[in-house]
Amino acid sequence: MEKHPFTVHVPQAILDDLKDRLAYTRWPDEVENAGWDYGTNRHYLKSLVDYWQHEFDWRAQEKKLNQFAHFREHIDGLGIHFIHERGRGENPLPILLTHGWPGSFFEMFKLIPLLTDPEKHGGDPTDAFDVIVPSLPGFGFSDRPTVRGMATMQTAELWARLMRDVLGYSHFAAAGGDIGSGVTQRLALAHPELLVGIHLTYLSVHASLPEQPNLSEEEQHYLQVVQQWSQEEGAYSALHSTKPQTLAYGLNDSPVGLAAWIIEKFRAWSDCNGEVEQRFSKDELLTNIMLYWSTETISSSVRMYYENAHTLPKLRPEQHISVPAGIALFPKEISLPPREWAERLLLVQRWTMMPRGGHFAAMEEPELLAEELRAFFRPFRSEKTNVTISPMPRNS
């Protein structure tokens, strides 16, 4: 099958329009000493927007993004963008990495070279991976679905087609967090024959089996913590899951509104001690935001919450994922379930409590995550992961 290289390039007209919109922002008021208690802090956001308007160089970020090999293929009528970087060792293991919201394929930017060329970064060349990083449907440079129902289960089917039919891999590894965790689990449930193992950095309470009887004391405490978190921090998810279109008008029209909606989560969900730039530079934060703004995909991205809430079949108590699973929980992650909770659904073979990091593990602690992925998948490397596929042209 012919492969179609893709180059990241945003038309200049979009960048010019963005400059105008930033310049004419109508800022809301804020009470004294609000901090971040009411949401995104105005003082911080103004400083970020000033940088965005006067110093941020999108063309420089495009150049960095295009260091990787990008492609776009139509699968079941939907254009899917993905990175496909070949490993530099002998017999690299293919690994499919799936991002979440409010992230993008850019979440994996620091992680990719650590996995493709471990020897260059102080590792063992036999741990090399072929790395595939798709953009979720409705995110970034993937097409925006125009019909109902594009939930994590349907995305898992697209990923199976991408890996097996487009790229020619008969067996591969898969990993993800946030929405990517849900997609990875659904992929393992539907296509265990394709996977040598899965690795997750996030476990959603909704993806497991809360109706199971005989919960342990630790599991009951976990559910209480999740319920409290949902009451205090979960309003965004409730809105995404019920009225995403109402929200989309403002976020698709105002770059500052979009930035406020996304930045607040990067601060709240990362291991940054309340200072978001302890973990992410302004360029990193804005590059991720630009992947939503320049493609007008905030509406279609948050709509996946609605689709999951309204169309995703609930797992039955007897369903259990048979693919070996590794779990790495970073201490500032949204959800930190006990192991027995995960084992109700997953065949857990590695359980690691990480020393630091949060929800955006690949961006926050790429070295720690890379070593964790190498360690978990090392026993699953075998000749069955060798496949013969036609060479793919590199993006120039």
N, C-alpha and C positions, 0 to 999 in steps of 0.2 A: 504494500500500500504506500503510495506517495506521501511523504511528509511535507508539511507546509510551514516553513520558518516564519517567525513573527518578530517584528522589531517594535519595541516600546517607543512610541512617538505621539505626543499630544499636539494637536494643531495649535499654531500660534494664536489663532483667534480665541481659543478657550483660555489661554494664559492671559491675553489682553483683557478679556471680559472679567476674569478673576481679579485682576489688579483694580479694575473700576469698582467692583463689588466690595472689595476690602476697603477701599478708600471712602466709600459712602455708607459704611456700616452705621446703623442707628443703635447705639449701645443702651442696654437697659440700666436702670438704677440698681443699687445694692445697699443694704443696710450696713451700718458701721460694724467693723470687726466681724464680718460674716465669715471670713476664711473660706473654707470649702464646705461648710455645714449646709448651705442652701443649694449646693451644686457647684459647677465650675466657677472658680474664683475670677472675678472680673479683672483684677490687676494682672494676674498671671496671663489670662487670655489676651489682654491688650498687648502685653509684651511679645507674646507668641505671634500675634497677628501683625504687629509692627515688623518683626523679623520676616514673616511670610511675605509681606508687601515689599520690603526694601532690600532684603539680603538673601533670601532663599533662592537657590539656583536649581530650578527643576531640570534644566537641560543637563546639568552635571549629574543629577540623580538618575536621569534616563541613561546616561553613559554607563553609570555603575550597574544599573539593572541589566543593561544589554551585554554585560560581560558574560552572562549566562546564556545558554542556548534556549530560546523561547520558540514555541510552536502554537498553532491553533488548528484544531481539527473539528469537523462536524460529526457529532455522535448522536444518533437518533434525532436529527434535525436541529441540534443545539450546538452552537460554536463554543468549544471549550479551549481556553488558553492553559498552557502548562509549560513548565521548565523541565527539560530532560538533560541532566548533566551526567556524563559517563564517569564511572569510577576509574582511578588510576592504578589500581592494583590488579592482581591476578584473580580472575573469576569474581568480579564484584557482585554483591547481592543486590538485586533491585529492591528499592524501598519507595513506597508511595507515602508522601507526607501531606496531610490535609490540615489546612488552617481553620480558623473560626472567625467569629465576629467579636469586636470591631477590628479584627486584623485582616490580613490579606496574604497573598503568596510572599509578600515582603517579610513576613514573620520569619521565614526560613533563610533569609539572605545570609546571615552569619553562619548558620548551621551547615549549609550545602557544602562549602569547601572542606569543612572538617570531616564530612562523611565521604566525599568523593576521593579525597587525597589525604588519608590519615598519616601517611609517612611524612609528608611535608609539614605536618603539625605535631610531630613527635609521637605518632602512633605506629601501629603495625600495618603494613600495606595489605596484609591478608584480611583486614577488617574493612576494606573499601566497599562502598555502595555505588550502584547506579541510582541517582536520586531523581525522582519524578515529583514535581510540586504543581498540581493543578490549581487554578482559581475556581472556587465553588461556582455553580451556576448562579448568575445574578450578581457576581462579585467581580470587580476589576475588569479584565479584558475578556472574560467569558460572557456569552450572550445572556441577556435578561429573559427569563421565562415569561411567556405571554399567556399561558394557561395555568389553571389551578393545579396544585398537587406536587410541585417540585420540592419534596421534603428530603430528609437524609436517606431514606430507603431508596428513592429514585436516584439520588446522587450516587449511592453505592453501586447501582446497576450501571450508571455511566462510567464509573471508575473501573468496573470489571471489564467493560468494553474497551476502555482506553488502554488498560494494561495488557489485556489478552489479544484483542483484535487489531488495535492500532500499533502498539509497540512490540507485540509478539512475545510477551513474557508468559510462560506457562505457570511459573511459581514466583512469588515475591513476598516481601515483608510490607507491613503497613503500620503507620503510626499517626497520631494526631491528638489534639486537645480541643476543648470547647466543642463547636459543631463538628470539627474534625474527628473528635472522639466518637461521637454518635455515628458518623458516616463509617468510620473504621469498624465499629462493632456491627453495624448492619451489613457491611461487606463480609465480615467473618461469618455472620449467621447465614447469609444467603449463598456464599461461595467459599466454603471452607477448603474446597479442593484447590483453590488458587493460592492460598496463603500458607507460608511457613510459620508465621507467628504475627501477633499484633502487639503494639506498645502504646500505652495511653498515659497522658499526664493529667487527665481530668475524667471524673466519673459523675455524670448527672444523676441526681436522685430519680428523675423521670425515666432514665434509660435502664434503671435496674428494676427491682421487683418489690415495691413498697407494700404490696398486699400480702407478702409472704407471712405466714404465721411464725410464732415462736422467735420473735426478734430478741437478740441478746440485749443486755443492758446498754452496752456500748452503741449498738445500732439504734436503740430507742433515743439515746442522747444525741446521736448524730442527726436523726430526723427532727428533733427539737431545735437543734442549732440551725438546720436548713430552713425550718419554718420561720424562725426569728430573722434570719438573713433575708428571706423572701419578703417579709413585712417591712424591713428597714431599707433594703437595697434593690428589691426586685421589681420596682415600678416600671423600669424600662422594658423588662421582659413581658410584663402583663400588657403593656401598650403595644409592643411588637406583635404579640400573639393575638391581639383582639382588633386593634384599629391602626395597622401600620400605614395605611394610605393617608390618614389624617396627619400623622407625623411627617410623612414624606414631603408634603408641600413646603413646609418650612425648611427642612434640611436640604432639599434639592435646590432651593432658591438662594439660601444664605450660606456662604462658605464659613462664616463665623459661627452660625448656628450648628453647622455640621461639625466643626472643630470642637465646639463646646460639648456636644453629645458624645464624641469619641474620646476626647482627652480625659474627661472625668473618669472614664472606665480604665484608661491606662494608668491613671494615678491610683485609683481605688483598688485595682486588682493586681498591682505589681508590688514587689518587695522594695519599695522606694522610701519608706518612712515619711510619707507625705510630701516628698520632693520628687516630682515625676522625672525631672532631668537628672536625678541620680542614676536612673536606669536607662533613659532614652534621651538622645540628643534632640535638639529642635529639628534638625534635618531628618532624623528617623521618624519623629512624630508626624511631620508635615508630608513626608513621602508617602506614608501610609494613608493619610487623609487625602492626598492628591489622587490616590488610586480609586477612591470613592468619588471625589469631586469631578475629576476630568472625564470619568466614564458614566456619570449620573447613575450610579448603582446603589446609592443608599436605600432607595425605595425597595428595589428587588432584593437587597441583602437582608433587610429586616423582615421582609415578607416571608422568609424561610421559617421564622418563628411561628407565624400564622399557619403555614402549611404543616409544620410538625405538630402543632396543637390540634389541628382540625382533620388531618388526613393520615397521620402516622399510626398504624395499628399498634396497639399495646402488646407488649410481650406477654406470652402466657407463662404461668408458673413453671410449666414443664420444659420451656425452652431454655437451652443452655448452650453457650458458644463453646465449641469443641476445640477451637484453634488455641494453641498455647499463647498466654498473655503475660506481658510484663507491665507493671504499674510503677510509675515514679511520681510521687506526690511532693510538690514543692510547697514550702511552709505557708506562703501567702496566697495559695490557691483558693478559689471561691469555696470549693467543697472538698473536705478531707474525710472521706468515709473510712470506717474500719475495714480491715481485710475481709472479715467474714461477710460484709455487705457485698463487696466485689465478687466474692466466690459464689454468691447465689446465682450469678449470671456467667461468670468467666472462669476459664481454666487457668488460674493464676499460678505462674511458675517463677515469677520474680516480683518482689515487693520492696520498693526502695523509698525510704523517707529522705528526701534531698536536704542538704544543709542550708540552702538559701534559694531564693527565687519565688516567682509567683505565677500568675495565670499565663503570661506570655513567655513561656520557658525558653523557647528557641531564640528569642530576642534578648532575654535577660541573662540567661546562663547557657549560651551555646556550647561551651566546652564541657560543662557538666552533663548536658543532655546528650552530646555526641558520645561521650564515654559510656553513658548509660545504654544508649542504643547499640553501641559496639558490643558491650558485655552481654546484653540480653540476646542478641541475634547470633552471637558467635557459635553457640552449639547447633544452630539450625542451618548453618552453611553446609551445603553438600552438592554433589554433582547434579542433582535434580534442578538446581537453580540455574544451571548452564542452559542457555537457549541460543539458537542461531537466529539472528535478526539482521536485516539489511542495515548498513551504516546510515545514520541520520546526518544530514548536513548540519554543520555548526552555523549558528547565527553570526553574521559578519558584523 
